[in-house]
Amino acid sequence: MNNNILRDATLIDSQKDVDNIEDILSYQNTKQKSFILSDYINYCRNKQKDVGEIIICAEHMCVKKFKKKTKQQAFCCTKHRKIFWSKLNML
């Protein structure tokens, strides 16, 4: 993060504030990557299951259990599939 830009915008007064913001952003980024990794693990697990088995949606915010209807199914709905792939593409 460029400290000069932040100071020029008069949003931050001291180096300590800059460090705190960088720590917060780093933590949020790490936490987001952790969620994406766990989603990907769930996605892979769902892909390995057979048709007719009960699976849990691979989107981490969804805990819906459902019966797998097709070989490629890993999510309960299209909305969750799109959210998953958009987050994965951000990496």
C-alpha positions as CSV (number, residue, x, y, z in Angstrom):
1,M,0.0,0.0,0.0
2,N,1.4,3.4,-0.9
3,N,1.7,5.5,2.2
4,N,2.1,8.8,0.3
5,I,-1.3,8.3,-1.4
6,L,-3.0,7.8,2.0
7,R,-1.3,10.8,3.6
8,D,-2.1,13.0,0.6
9,A,-5.7,12.1,1.0
10,T,-5.5,13.2,4.6
11,L,-7.1,10.0,5.7
12,I,-4.3,8.9,7.9
13,D,-2.1,10.9,10.2
14,S,0.7,8.6,11.3
15,Q,2.8,5.6,10.3
16,K,1.1,3.7,13.1
17,D,-2.3,4.2,11.4
18,V,-0.9,3.1,8.1
19,D,0.5,-0.1,9.7
20,N,-2.8,-0.8,11.4
21,I,-4.7,-0.5,8.1
22,E,-2.2,-2.7,6.3
23,D,-2.5,-5.3,9.0
24,I,-6.3,-5.2,8.8
25,L,-6.3,-5.5,5.0
26,S,-3.8,-8.4,5.2
27,Y,-5.9,-10.2,7.8
28,Q,-9.1,-9.7,5.7
29,N,-7.3,-11.0,2.6
30,T,-5.9,-14.0,4.4
31,K,-9.4,-14.7,5.9
32,Q,-11.0,-14.5,2.4
33,K,-8.4,-16.8,0.9
34,S,-9.0,-19.3,3.7
35,F,-12.8,-19.3,2.9
36,I,-12.0,-19.7,-0.8
37,L,-9.7,-22.6,0.0
38,S,-12.3,-24.3,2.2
39,D,-14.9,-23.8,-0.5
40,Y,-12.6,-25.3,-3.1
41,I,-12.1,-28.3,-0.9
42,N,-15.8,-28.8,-0.5
43,Y,-16.2,-28.3,-4.2
44,C,-13.7,-31.1,-4.9
45,R,-15.4,-33.4,-2.3
46,N,-18.8,-32.8,-3.9
47,K,-17.4,-33.6,-7.4
48,Q,-16.1,-36.9,-6.2
49,K,-19.4,-38.0,-4.7
50,D,-21.7,-40.3,-6.8
51,V,-25.1,-39.3,-8.2
52,G,-27.8,-39.9,-5.5
53,E,-25.5,-39.2,-2.5
54,I,-26.3,-36.4,-0.1
55,I,-23.9,-33.4,-0.4
56,I,-23.6,-30.0,1.2
57,C,-23.4,-26.9,-1.1
58,A,-19.8,-25.9,-1.7
59,E,-20.5,-22.2,-1.0
60,H,-19.3,-21.6,2.6
61,M,-22.3,-19.4,3.5
62,C,-24.7,-22.1,2.5
63,V,-25.2,-25.2,4.6
64,K,-28.0,-26.7,2.5
65,K,-27.9,-30.5,2.1
66,F,-29.3,-32.0,-1.0
67,K,-29.2,-35.1,-3.2
68,K,-26.8,-34.9,-6.1
69,K,-28.8,-35.2,-9.3
70,T,-26.0,-35.1,-11.9
71,K,-22.4,-36.0,-12.0
72,Q,-21.1,-32.4,-12.3
73,Q,-23.4,-30.9,-9.5
74,A,-21.5,-29.3,-6.6
75,F,-23.8,-26.4,-5.6
76,C,-27.4,-26.2,-4.6
77,C,-28.2,-23.4,-7.0
78,T,-26.7,-21.3,-9.9
79,K,-26.3,-18.3,-7.7
80,H,-23.9,-20.1,-5.4
81,R,-22.0,-21.5,-8.3
82,K,-21.5,-18.0,-9.8
83,I,-20.4,-16.6,-6.4
84,F,-17.9,-19.4,-6.0
85,W,-16.3,-19.0,-9.4
86,S,-16.1,-15.2,-9.2
87,K,-14.3,-15.5,-5.9
88,L,-11.9,-18.1,-7.2
89,N,-11.2,-15.9,-10.3
90,M,-10.3,-13.0,-8.0
91,L,-7.2,-14.8,-6.8
